[in-house]
């Protein structure tokens, strides 16, 4: 009975029941508030108000809420940096910094006037209130992510402005705190500047090297996830040591890890899942638990303070977004998005008001009273609601405008894109590489599943062969499941692997085949391809991509593509460009095309039209005889993509016969991708060994000799 009484005592203190209740809130709050047409984010905050000490007193805001709440806001900022389009950021960084200055200066002026002239605060207290209003937090960013608009220019500009505003507000805060403590020495600011410079250098020059080495040597998913979180908190803790906010460090960690965590990777899926399922809701609930509405009904001055803060903060942020929108010639919807993302006050405002409570004007007299603290907390609640509603409305309209303007283009591209990627998975050693590459190349808008094919030799069919087949398919399916990619697993019995693969390709109407290089490509010319790959090259006309990665795909810094003359006349020309462009987009790396002038200009024109976010350039490749010289341009962390062709095709050159030897001697230590593009469709493609694109005049005896040599090679 005593145990039951203890459980019924409020607030609940039993850790198990606390966690259970929080999970119930995370589970049911979105369901309930969605019925009321209230954004999920606002619903979480309001749920926190209801269950907190100032509501029904079900839970106390203990250390667990402070810990998980801090992790939650770090996750929001980390995801903002991790998902940011770096190319878009480069293009809009000037606008972002300018918007950051505008959305800091205007609210700062409004805050000082409101505090000094309307609330009769002292000049230091008014300056501190101005700092609180000038900063903002990306509380509404999860809404942007839900609509898939994280790469929108308005969002990128707002995120850059958030970091600029945060730094400026922290500088103002440091100046006010130093003035109150009498610390106006030049050396204090010099040391702060030195720490800031050292921190930035460490983040962008030392940390990437550490990350690259770790990802190259460790492929274990749990280790990669733990390492990523460790980097986030190292960056946040280091930022606090330098006198900055931890959220600034978390954002920079996202930028640094941006190139190492592709959007389609299982690691990104795990990061998003744990953040959205636990940490971010914990933060939002914790914000709601801070709110105390009671003073509004019992203290008239408290209501006035809240009203002045909310009006000054909202009007100033709206004015800043309006002015910036006009300056940048952006649409009204984009202006609403910019306002929504920069309106909310949360972690930064709370930290600043706590500084004001701790600073003393005289012994025992704080710079800011508890009434101001309550007013700021109420302002945080109201600003989060306004921010969420504005962002939700802006995101809906922006999404609809994008759908309307891009419908025809997407309809045309979807009709032309018959994408269905098939991956033979017979070697466990390269399954991870093949699946990861396929994740990057696939069109996420179409969301068509991958086809994983395992072939078992009918002559060697036993329990061991069956177990090997299940192991390979399970590995592929596990990787696809972790990346949230649909997959279809197939196992076949066959005597000849080449004909079985071509049968499966035709039956599934697959658009292309993705295979690995022979495991011994460094030893001799023949082993570059092996009989299986050579048989596929000779006997299928669909796109064939061969992959051999010497480093993890997420550590690639640049994709270098060698394109032969007349490649643009091949049927599959744009298909392979799309695959490579998607891969570059996902990794976040630039592309260099080596081609003749006509082909190079055509590629760049297509890239600028369909893949604007990829930083693409081309160098003139005057002759394919110059191809081996590319080895001097490549580094260890670059991927070489060689676009070749089958015999008899328009872009085929006799020098392609030397390609296996060149790859073995000149590019033995490089990551390689070899592409045989789609050829002209053949309605009578057979399932037997033949060379469908080789139109030389040959005798019957020559053809029989070729058939026998291929058959003997494959049987061996």
Secondary structure, 3 states (H helix, E strand, C coil): CHHHHHHHCCCECCHHHHHHHHHHHHHHHHHHHHHCCCCHHHHHHHHHHHHCCCCCCCECCCHHHHHHHHHHHHHHHHHHHHCCCHHHHHHHHHHHHHHHHHHHHHHHHHHHHHHHHHCCCCHHHHHHHHHHHHCCCCCCHHHHHHCCCCCCHHHHHHHHHHHHHHHHHHHHHHHHHHHHHCCCCHHHHHHHHHHHHHHHHHHHHHHHHHHHHHHHHCCCHHHHHHHHHHHHHHHHHHHHHCCCCHHHHHHHHHHHHCCCCCCCCHHHHHHHHHHHHHHHHHHHHHHHHCCCCHHHHHCHHHHHHHHHHHHHHHHHHHHHHHHHHHHHCCCHHHHHHHHHHHHCCCHHHHHHHHHHHHCEEECCEECCCHHHHHHHHHHHHHHHHHHHHHHHHHHHHHHHHHHHHHHHHHHHHHHHCCCCEEEECCCHHHHHHHHHHHHHHCCCCCCCCEEEEEEEEHHHCCHHHHHHHHHHHHHHHHHHHHCCCCEEEEEEEECCHHHHHHHHHHHCCCCEEEEECCCCCCCCCHHHCHHHHHHHHHHCCCEEEEEECCCCHHHCCEEEEEECCCHHHCCCHHHHHHHHHHHHHHHCCEEEEEECHHHHHHHHHHHHHHCCCCCEEEEECCCHHHHHHHHHCCCCCEEEEEEECCCCCCCCCHHHHHHHHHHHHHCCCCEEEEEECCCCCCCCCCCCCCCCCCCCCCCHHHHHHHHHHHHHHHHC
